[in-house]
Amino acid sequence: SHHEEFQTGFTHNALECYVVSEEHKCYGIQTEQHQLFLLYKPDVPTFGLRSTATKTL
């Protein structure tokens, strides 16, 4: 898993992320058993990305 360290010593493991560009939107989600990456058209509402991904799992 990806591990990110901060100056304060706090650590964070990213389990979800999204990227938005003019050409597409991408959403990634990681669970204990799966990694799912979904590619969307740019006109899909950003607030709907997570809902679609979790329903797909």
N, C-alpha and C positions, 0 to 999 in steps of 0.2 A: 504494500500500500504506500501511497505517497505520504511522506512525513515532512512537515514544515515546522521549523523552529523559529521562534521570535526572540528578541533581545532579552525579554524578561524571563526566559526559560519556559514560557508557556508553549506547549506543542499543540498542533492541530492536524487532524487527518481529514482531508477533503473527501466527502462522500458524494457530493453533487456539485456540478458546475454548468455554466452555459456561456456560449459565445454568440454574439450577434454581429452580423456584417450586412452589407448591402445585398449580397448574393444569397445568404442563407442564415439560418439560426441552428445551433447545435446544442444539444443537452446531453450531459453524461451523468449517470447515476451508478453508484456501486453499493451492493449489498454483500452479505456474507457469502452468498452463492452466485451472484451475477455481477457482470459489468454490462451496462446497456448504454449505447450511444445512438441518439436519434438525430436525424437531419431534417430540418423543416424549411418550407418556403419562407421568404422574409416577411410575408404579410400575415403569418400566424402570430396571434398575440403572445407576447413574451410571458405574460402571467399564466398562460395555459400550458407551457412546456412541461412543468413538473407533474401536473395532473395527468397528462398523456403518458409520460414516462412511467409513473407509478402504476397506472392501469395496465400498461403493456407488460409489466413484470408479473 
